[in-house]
Amino acid sequence: MSSEIEGRVPSFGHGLAEALLVEWVARIGDQVARGDVVAEVETDKATTEIVAERSGRVTAHCASAGTIVRSGELLYRLAEGPLDREGIQE
């Protein structure tokens, strides 16, 4: 049985609470390992890579590229464990 992992927008520090989601690097269905880049965001100060905190298969993007995301907001979902043939959690 698979378990779901929620990937959230990290804290950016320096009083920054939001960023522009520039690009999804990991597509839905991609297998990612802990530390792999999932997305790129841009704050007023820099472009930052968001990395997977755990390994799994990307099952959902919860924001679209070009939108503003806020620290703590749900950004993506991963399935950990066995998947069915379509790559969906069993």
C-alpha positions in Angstrom: 0.0 0.0 0.0 1.3 3.5 -0.9 1.4 6.4 1.4 1.0 10.0 0.2 3.6 12.7 0.9 2.7 16.4 0.8 5.4 18.7 -0.5 5.0 22.2 0.8 6.5 25.6 -0.1 9.5 26.1 2.2 10.2 29.2 4.3 12.4 31.6 2.3 13.7 33.6 5.3 14.6 37.3 5.3 10.9 38.2 5.7 10.0 36.7 2.4 6.7 34.8 2.5 5.9 34.3 -1.2 7.5 33.5 -4.5 6.7 33.1 -8.2 6.5 29.4 -9.3 8.7 29.7 -12.4 8.9 26.1 -13.6 8.0 22.5 -12.7 11.2 20.4 -13.1 9.6 17.1 -12.0 6.5 16.2 -14.1 3.5 14.3 -12.8 4.5 10.6 -13.0 8.2 11.3 -12.5 10.1 9.3 -9.9 12.2 11.6 -7.6 14.8 10.9 -5.0 15.3 12.8 -1.8 17.2 16.0 -2.8 16.1 16.0 -6.5 14.8 19.4 -7.8 11.0 19.4 -8.1 10.4 23.0 -9.0 12.1 26.5 -9.3 10.7 29.6 -7.7 11.7 33.2 -7.8 11.6 35.6 -4.8 12.4 39.3 -4.9 16.0 38.3 -4.1 16.9 35.1 -6.0 15.8 32.1 -7.9 15.6 29.0 -5.6 15.2 25.3 -6.3 12.7 23.4 -4.3 13.9 19.9 -3.6 12.1 16.7 -2.7 12.3 16.0 1.0 11.5 12.3 0.4 11.7 9.8 -2.5 8.5 8.9 -4.4 6.5 9.4 -7.6 5.0 12.8 -8.3 1.2 12.4 -8.4 0.0 16.0 -8.4 1.1 19.6 -8.9 -1.0 21.9 -6.7 0.0 25.2 -8.3 0.6 26.2 -11.9 3.8 27.8 -13.2 3.4 31.5 -13.3 1.4 31.7 -10.0 2.4 33.1 -6.7 3.0 30.5 -3.9 3.3 31.1 -0.2 5.5 29.5 2.5 3.7 26.5 4.0 1.3 26.1 1.0 0.8 22.7 -0.5 2.9 22.6 -3.7 2.9 18.9 -4.8 2.1 15.4 -3.8 4.3 12.2 -4.0 3.3 8.6 -3.7 5.6 6.5 -1.7 5.4 2.7 -2.1 3.9 0.4 -4.8 2.0 2.0 -7.6 -0.4 0.5 -10.1 0.3 0.3 -13.8 -0.8 3.9 -14.5 1.5 5.2 -11.8 -1.4 6.0 -9.4 -1.4 5.0 -5.8 -2.9 1.6 -5.1 
